[in-house]
Amino acid sequence: MNRLWHFIKWNFTDMRPESKRMIIYFLAGIGFAFVTPNGFFITPIAIFLDMTQDMIRSRYEDYRKEQQALVDTLKDSSK
């Protein structure tokens, strides 16, 4: 049993954060399925919200980089 626990901990150390979140959402869905009849639907809802937030964050970072490049170009051309 101790070896199994160490293997599980080792497996989670190199896992990407979004993979960890997906596993947590899945386990939460299983847990809520025991509490409420439609509890498993929490999983796809949480995954959808997580992916939407990641897409918005990624697009915002792209926007900020583009705006910063534009500002830098304008500063260089004004000199």
C-alpha positions in Angstrom: 0.0 0.0 0.0 2.9 2.3 0.8 4.4 1.8 -2.7 1.1 2.6 -4.3 0.8 5.9 -2.4 4.3 6.9 -3.3 3.6 6.1 -7.0 0.4 8.2 -6.9 2.3 11.1 -5.3 5.2 10.7 -7.8 2.7 10.7 -10.7 1.2 14.0 -9.6 4.5 15.9 -9.3 5.1 16.1 -13.0 1.5 16.5 -14.0 0.5 19.8 -15.7 -1.9 22.0 -13.6 -4.8 21.7 -16.0 -4.6 17.9 -15.9 -4.7 18.0 -12.1 -7.8 20.2 -12.3 -9.5 17.9 -14.7 -9.0 15.0 -12.3 -10.3 17.0 -9.4 -13.4 18.0 -11.4 -14.0 14.3 -12.3 -13.6 13.2 -8.7 -15.9 16.1 -7.5 -18.5 14.9 -10.1 -18.4 11.4 -8.7 -18.7 12.7 -5.2 -21.7 14.9 -6.0 -23.3 12.0 -7.9 -23.6 10.2 -4.6 -25.1 13.3 -2.9 -27.6 14.5 -5.6 -29.2 12.6 -8.5 -27.7 14.9 -11.1 -24.5 15.6 -9.3 -22.3 14.2 -12.0 -23.2 17.1 -14.3 -20.9 19.3 -12.2 -17.9 17.7 -14.1 -18.7 19.0 -17.6 -19.8 22.4 -16.2 -16.6 22.8 -14.3 -14.5 21.7 -17.3 -16.3 24.1 -19.6 -15.8 27.0 -17.2 -12.1 26.1 -16.7 -11.5 25.9 -20.5 -13.4 29.1 -21.1 -11.3 30.9 -18.5 -8.1 29.5 -20.0 -9.1 30.7 -23.5 -10.0 34.1 -22.3 -6.7 34.4 -20.3 -4.7 33.2 -23.3 -6.4 35.7 -25.6 -5.9 38.5 -23.1 -2.2 37.8 -22.8 -1.9 37.8 -26.7 -3.7 41.2 -26.7 -1.4 42.6 -24.0 1.7 41.4 -26.0 0.4 42.9 -29.2 -0.4 46.2 -27.5 3.0 46.4 -25.9 4.7 45.7 -29.2 2.6 48.5 -30.7 3.6 50.9 -28.0 7.3 50.0 -28.3 7.1 50.5 -32.1 5.5 53.9 -31.6 8.1 54.9 -29.1 11.0 53.8 -31.4 9.5 55.6 -34.4 9.1 58.9 -32.4 12.8 59.1 -31.6 
